[in-house]
Structures are given as structure tokens and as C-alpha cells.
């Protein structure tokens, strides 16, 4: 039986929120002001499934992807851009306000650029032996098979077809697969996870498949199957060979935007510690003006950074070191070597490192974050230690999702 609700606003995860008897009810794909008919969502008493839009919002637009509403990759394609962008900026404002942090929030920067240059496709076989390759369904343990994805960078052309053939080839293994695909500047870099060890025949067949699809490299759990050409990306003045399965910013424009914002906020520094540095998206750009010491727990990323440093001219010195900054953050004695710290942690934030920064004499810190909630927690640590935050710039490279990144400068 359907229930009629009036949507009050769009919540932090992109769902429409209706208010009933003092409780919030969440309705995916609904917008503020809409009257909607909904159905129960089994196992989720606080959620409903959208059955029909009775009175649409004037801000509603037609989604551009036929998979929208079933595929869980995008939460919002149905909201006109200016309202969507205002909402995404407001996510940052609300999160910081909740933590007692009041500061200037810049306008949202759209950094989607030419689209996503990395993705992970899931391959699963149903009980009826139907193989599906695609993304997880919205709110369900089900894979939605896709034949194209319009938010991908053109460099990802052929990625879905290659993933489908890899999954079909490995069907006899009968295991769930995760196929990570990254667009390097000279081809696709593919890492297959979940298969377990493979015999010679399957490895040979995978190598032939890589030839057929002109893949730059194919690995299994990071172990090389075939390298037809080292997958490289341009990072500032450097060419970096990607480590297998490595993390990089989802869009090229997003990486450039975050790095430029961090660079601008480092003015006046001479020696910078780049923490959670990855393979150097900030370090190489910062080293065009500043001396840099880069730290990360990923051995492959540090090796890639070190190798690229040796091949790159025209930079200030870059020293790279493998270090787990969650277990062994840089302590105040070590931080005396630097006059600025840039830190860009994973979604869990950098609480341990923030505590050491707070206890140090560092006067300038630049935070880059993909999670406003953990940023707010870490920022509170710095503010309580006497830092001031001047302004925060939100950046949207995960367009059509509730994910937002930001850059902020702390001084004391």
C-alpha cells in the first residue's frame, strides 16, 4: 500500500527527507517541496521507496543516464545544477557548523572536467548462473549490469567491454570479482581482485585479452599478468608510472584543482611536509617552488614517486619516505624541520597527525579532505591548539553524488 508524503528538503546523502511526527523519513530520488507516493522499504523502517511523483519540483530535470535510479553510482541527476551546487556547498557549511566551526566558505568549484578516470566494476554470478558486471544497486546487495557510463572520462573508452570479457573468461573460477580500471595517459590499467591464484591457461588467456583490448597493463591482486607498456600519468612536470591498483584522484581536473588550491595556500613557506602524499599529485606541483618531504604508507606509491623524481628536471628537492601516519605520525621534534604541512588523508581523516600538529610549533598547515565530517573533527583539534582557519573551498569532482572535497588553510 502506498503512502503520500511531502518532501521537506534534500538530506546529506542525497535523499529527499519528509518530516512526520517528529521523525525523518528518507526517500531516494525525491526533491524538496515534492508530493510523492512511496512504498515501504523492507528492513529499513526509516526509509521508503519512491513509487510516484505526484507534484514535481520545478527544479526537477530529466536524468541523463538510463541506469539512474537502479545503479547506486549516482544519487542525484534529477536536480538542476545551481540548486544542486548550492546544496553541496551547504553540506560543508552544515558539517562545520555542527562542529562549532564558523569560517568563510567559498563557492563550490566544479572539478568534474572530462569525467571519472577510474572505476571498480563488480562481477557476480546469480544462483541462476547469470553473470552480471556493473555497479552495486542503490541500497541493495545486487549488481546492476551496465553497458556504458556517461560520467566516465573518454580515456575510459573500452573499459566496460574489457571488464565484461575478463569476467566471462574467469567465470570458471566461480568467485566474485572486483575489476579496478584506471585510465593512464597511454592506456587502461586493470587490476583484478577476488579470483585467487590462476592457472597457466587462464593467465595466458588474460594476456591475449589484454592484447585484444590494447590494455597498458593487467594485474591480478597487484601481481603482474602482462605489461604491454608502463601506464603513466603526467603530474606537473613529472611522468609517474602508476603502481598496480593505485589510488589517484577520480578526475584529472579535480587533481589539478586541489593541487592548485593547496599550492596557493602554501605561500611564504620554504620547506613543506606532504603527508599522505600518494604517488605525488601535490608533491610534484609543490616542488616547482618549495622543498618537499613526502610521506605515505603505500610502498608502491612511494617507489613510483621516487622513480619519477629521478627522471624529472626543474624541481626543488623532493624526499619521499614510506611511513604509516596513522600509527607513526610525525611528532613535534620531526615537524621542526618544516615551516608548512600539507595533509590529504583518506576518508577516516588524520586525527593522530592532527594531534601532533597541534602540539608542534608549525604555524601553517593546509588540509585537503574528501570527508567534511572527519575534517571537522581534525580541524577542531587544531583550532583548540590556537590555529585559525581563514576560509574553506569546497570542490566537486564526484558530481552527482553527496561526496564533496575541500581545501582549508590553518595559521597561528
N, C-alpha and C positions, 0 to 999 in steps of 0.2 A: 504494500500500500504506500502511495506517495504522500509526502508531507510538503506543505508550502512554507517557504522561508523567505525572509527579506535579508539580503546580504548587507552588512554594515560597512565592511571595509575589506581590503586585501591584507592578509596576515604576513608574518615574516617568512613563511615558507611558500608563499605564492597562492595559497588557498583563499577563497572567499570565506569570511567569518560572519556568521549570524549570531546574534545575541538572544538567548532565550532563557528566561527565569534565572538570570544572573550567570549563566554558563555560556561558554563559547562553543559553537558548532562549526566544524570546518568542512567546506565544500570545494573540492578541487575544480578549477576552471570557471569559477564564478567571480564576478566583479562587484565592487561596492555599488549599492543602490539597486541592484537587480532583484527581481522577484523570481524565485526558482522553485521548481518541483524536484524533490530529492527522494532517494531510496535509502534504506538502512545500509550501513557498511558492516558486514558481518565481522565480529571480533573487535570492532572499533566503535564503541558507543558514542564517542565524541565526534565522529566523522559521518558524513553522508556521501552518497554517490549522486552526481548530477543526472537527473532524468530529463529535465526540460527547462529551458529558459522561458519564463512567461513574459517578463518585461525586461528586455535587454538594456544594458547601459549604453548611452550614446558614445562611450569611449571604446566599446567593443569593436574589434576588427576581425576579419577572416584570417584564421591561421594559415600559414604558407606551406605547412608540411602535412601530407596526408596521414602520417603516423602520429600526429599530435593528438593527445588525449588517451592514447593507449601506451605508446612508448614513454618511459619515465625520464628520458633525457632532458626534455624541456618542460618547464612548469608554466611558462607564460609566452604565448604567441598571439594571444587574443586581445591584447591591450594596446591601445595606441601609444606610440613611442614617448611622447612628452609626459604622459601620466605615469607610464612605466618607469621612466628615468627619475621622476620626482619621488616615486615610491622607493626606488632602490637607494637613492640618497638618504631618504628618511630612515631606512633601515640602520644606517650608520649613526644618524642623529639619535635615534631612539636607544640604540645599544649603549652609546656613550653616556647619554643622559641617565640611563638606568644605573650606570656605574658612578654617577656623580661627576662626570667629566663634561665640562662646558667649554667649547672652543669653536673657532671658526671652521665651518665645513664648506669646502669648495663645491662648485658644481660637479656633477658626475662627469667623468671623462669616458666616452665610449671608445673602447680599445678592441672591439671585435675584429676590426680590419678585414682581411680577406677570409677569415674564418678559422675554425679549430684545426690545428696541425697535429693533433694526437687524439687517439681514442682507444678504448678497450671494448672489443666485441666479445660477447659470451656465446658459446656453442653448447647446446644442451639437447639430449635426446629424450623424447617423451616416452611414456610407457607403451605407446603405440609405435615406437621406433621412428617417430618423425623427428628429423634433425632441424633445429631452429638456430639461426645465427643472427644475433642482433643485440638490442639493449634490454635491460630489465624493464618489465612493465611498471607502470606507476602504482606503487603501493602493493604489488603482488609478486610472489615468487614464480614468475613466469617470464619467458623470453619472447619479446616481440621481434619477429624476423623483419629485417629491413632490407630494401634493395637500393636505397640511396638515402643520404642525409644532407639536406640543403645548408646546414651551418658549417660544413667542412670546408677547409681551405682547398682551392683547386689542386694543390700539390698532393692531396689525398686521393686523387682520381685513381680508381682501380683498387683501392684498399678493401672495399667490401667484397668485391669479386674474389680477390686473393684470399680473404678470410674464409669465405664460403668453401673454396676449393681445399684449403688447409683442413677445415673441419670435416669435410667429406672424406678426404684422404685418411684422416685419423679416426674415422668412425669405428673401425675395428677395435680401437683401444677401449672404447666404451667408458670414457671418463669425461666429466665436464671440463671444458677448455675455456681459458681466457686468452684472447689474442690481442696483444697490445701492438698498435701500429702508430708509428711516428713518421711524419714527413720531414726527412732531411732535405737539404738543398739539392741533393743529387739522387734522390730516390727514396723509396719506402724502407723503413727499418722495422722488422717484425719480430716480436718475441712471443713464443707460445708457452703458456703455463698450464699445468694440470695434467699433462699427458703421462708423466712418469717416463722412465727410460724407454727408448725406442730402438728397435732392431735395425740392422743394416739396410734391409729392404725399404723400410719406411723413411729412413734418413735419406736414402738415395732418391726416393720419390719426392721428398720435400725439396731436395736440391734442384731437381728438374722443374718443380713447380716455381721455385724462386727464379729460375732462368726464364720460364714462360711469362711470368708477370714482371720481369725486369726489377726484382727487388734488389735493393742495395745490400741488405744483409738479412739473414734469417737465423734466429737463435731459438733454443729451447731452454727455458729457465735460465737464460743468460749464457748458456753454453753454445758455442758456435756450431751451426749446421752448415752454413755456407756464407762466405763473404765475397760478393762479386765486386764490390767497391766499398771502401770505408765510408759510412754515412757521415757527412759533415754538415755543420751549420755555421753560418757567419755570425760571429758575436763581436760587434765593434770592429776592430782591426784584425781580430783573430779568426782563424778557421779551427773549429773544435770537432774532433771525431767523437761522436756520441758513444757513451758506454751502453751496452745492451740493456734495454728496458729502462733507460734513464728517465728521470723527471725533467721536463722543461715546461716553461710557461705555455699555456694552451694556444695562445695566438702570438704571431710574430710582433704585431703592433702592441700587444699587451706587454711583452718583454721590453720592447723599446720604450714604452711609456713609463713603466715602473722604474726602469734604469735611469731615464732622464729626470724623473722626479727626485729619485734618490741622489743623483749627481748634483742637481741644483741645490739640494738641502745640505750638501757637504761643504759648501763654500767656506773658505777660511781654514780648512783642515790641511794637513800635510801628510799624515800617516794614518790610514784607515784600516780597521779590522772589519772584514766582510765575513759575518757569521752566518752559517747555514748557506754556504756560497754555491752549492751545486757545482756544475762544471764551469761557472764563471760568468753568467749573464750580467752581473753587476761588476764583478772584479775587473774584467777586461775594459769595460767602459770607464770605470773609475780610474784605472791605471793610465788613462790618457792624460791625467793631470796629477793624480795622487799616488803616493807609495801605498801598496796594498798588501795586507796579510790576510789570506783566505782560509777558512776552516769549515770542514764538513765531515760527517761520519761516513759518507759514501766513498769507499775506496776507489771505485771505478770513476766517479766524478772527479775526485782529486787527481787521479792519474791523468785523466783527459785534460784537465786544466793545466797540469804541469807540462804535459807534452806540447800543448798549444802555446804555452809561454815560450818554449824553446824555439818555436818556429815563427814568432811574431816580433816584428821590429817596431820601434817608435813608441814604446810604452815605458812608464816608470816601473821600478822593480815590483814583481808580484811573487810573494812567497806563499805556497799552499801546503797545508798540513791536514792530515786526517785526524779528526777528533770528534768524539761524541759529546756534543754540547749540552745534552740532557743530563748525562752522568758526570761530565767533567767540564762545566762551563769555565770560561776564562775568569780568573779571580782578580781582585783588585791589583795585586802585585804585577800580574801579567798585563793588565789593562793600562798600566803606567806607560807602556811603550807607544800608545796611540793617543791621538787627540780627537778621534771620532770613531764611532762604531755604527756600522750598518748591519741590521739583522732582519732576516726574512725566513722565519721558521715555518714548519708545516702547520697544519690546522690546529694542532694542540698547543701552539704558542711556544713561548720561551721563558716560562716562569723562573726556572733555576738561573738562567742567564740574566734575566731582569733583576733578580735579587743581587747578583754580583755587580751589575752595573750600578745599582742603587748604592751599594757600599763603596764604590770606587770614586775616583776623582775625575772621571770622564765628564766633560762639560757639554758634549754634543753627541747625540745619538739619533739615528734615523731608523724608524721602524717601517717595515713593509709587511703587510699581513693579508692573508686570504680568509681570515675569520675575525670579524669585528668583536665577537664575544671574548675570545682569548686575548685579542689585542687590548681590549678594555681592562681585563684583569692585569695584564703585564704593565699597561700604562699607569694603572693605579699605584703599582709598586714604585715606579719611577717618580710619579708626582708626589707621593708621600715622602720621598727622599730629597725633595727640593727641586726636581726638574720642573720646567714649564713646557707646556705643549702649545705651539703657536697656531697651527692650523692642520687640518686633515684633508687630504684629497682622495675621494673615492674613485675607483677605477672599475669599469665594467668590461672584462674580457670574457666572462661567462654569460653572454647575452642570453635572454630568455630563461634564466634560472634565478633563484634567490641568492646566489653566491655573489659577493662583492668584495673587492680588494681595496686596500687603502695604503697611503703613504703618509707618515707623520714625522715631524721633527721635534725633538726634545732638547731643551737647553737649560743650563743653570749657571 
